[in-house]
């Protein structure tokens, strides 16, 4: 079933705004349809299709704000939803940081919708799983994974005149192969707005190769190593730094971006000169919705240029208080790299530990962005440009700040998604002095 068109969505938002009795209203409509299949022990286990519509109304009066959510789009239900939000707003306490809704603005044109992906169904999912399972059976391995796809349309409108609409598609596949004794494991994840980029057979082949060579790992002593981080591992750590790109936290002295004498460290060289971090909702590899849930426009922003911090995100409230430009949190994160594939990175290293991904990642200290977690699903020793053996998994204690300062080489960026659901385009990288604090018996 196709999601709402712009005309249909605007009809709903116009009805909601027209029913308002308070001066400030923010409304949104989110229509999503899609499907999924989960497979384990070399066979499908669950499968389904989902269609959801969410209509949200946020009413504000005198700094008092409340939100009501529903899923019915007839006129009477929409009017009742507005009335509910207004009634709740009258009972709410005054928000000292309340900001009026955004007004009419311009939004980037983004091509994030793929017609073929929108048409994917149960038969397409079954065919992908069949190909993946065939690879595992041929290799005498166990395979498990999850494939999902969706089409989505989102509209946001305000009583101040803003209206924004965007539609997108998304498809993803994660695949894990394991040896029957559970001692070897390999993982591959693929994510794109184009379903044609999902190749379950190829993913299963890569996961199977890692599972086979990760069996019977060798224990290395904890310590600092040169590491080759695959793109997924880079994103797992980088997400903590992206979340720390906040002007208010920096100004209030709560962040690694805080200056010792007050304010932020914007303008300082804080990373290796190879590091450029930016956001571009219209990027062809990672197109994203060009507006926030509040209707703020996402622009092309360069946060770090050749190691120099140029900008931090800034809420509308903090921008109004400090005079800084308002910059919402990025919807499309891109870390520039080089046109070098992973095998070339491996071939250029004398000795290193190669990491597929990190797991159970947590921030220990927000002021240094020190994080901890475990390696998982394929950790290998590289010697003289070749993978020579699997190694036991490690716990790491390190920071993305250190990672981006100790870069030895960058590879070709690829699109990945973090455990938190944040989509990024990042390169694999070679990093020196990465700190592994202890061994882990996890596979």
Secondary structure, DSSP 8 states (H G I E B T S, - for coil): -----HHHHHHHHHHHHHT--SSEEEEEEEEEEEEEEEEETTEEEEEEEEEEEEEEEEEEETTEEEEEEE---SHHHHHHHHHHHHHHHHHS-B-TT-----B-----------HHHHT--HHHHHHHHHHHHHHHHHHT-EEEEEEEEEEEEEEEEETTB-EEEEEEEEEEEEEEEE-TTS--EEEEEEEESSGGG--HHHHHHHHHHHHHHTSS-B---SEEEEEEE-HHHHHHHHHHHHHT-BHHHHHTT-STTB-TTSSB-TTSB-S-TT--EEE-TT-SSS---SB-TT--B---EEEEETTEE---BB-HHHHHHH----B---SSEEE---S--HHHHHHT-SEEEEEEEEEEEEEEETTTTEEEEEEEEEEEEEETTEEEEEB-EEEEEEEHHHHHHSEEEE---EEEE-TTS-EEEE--EEEEEEEEEEEE---
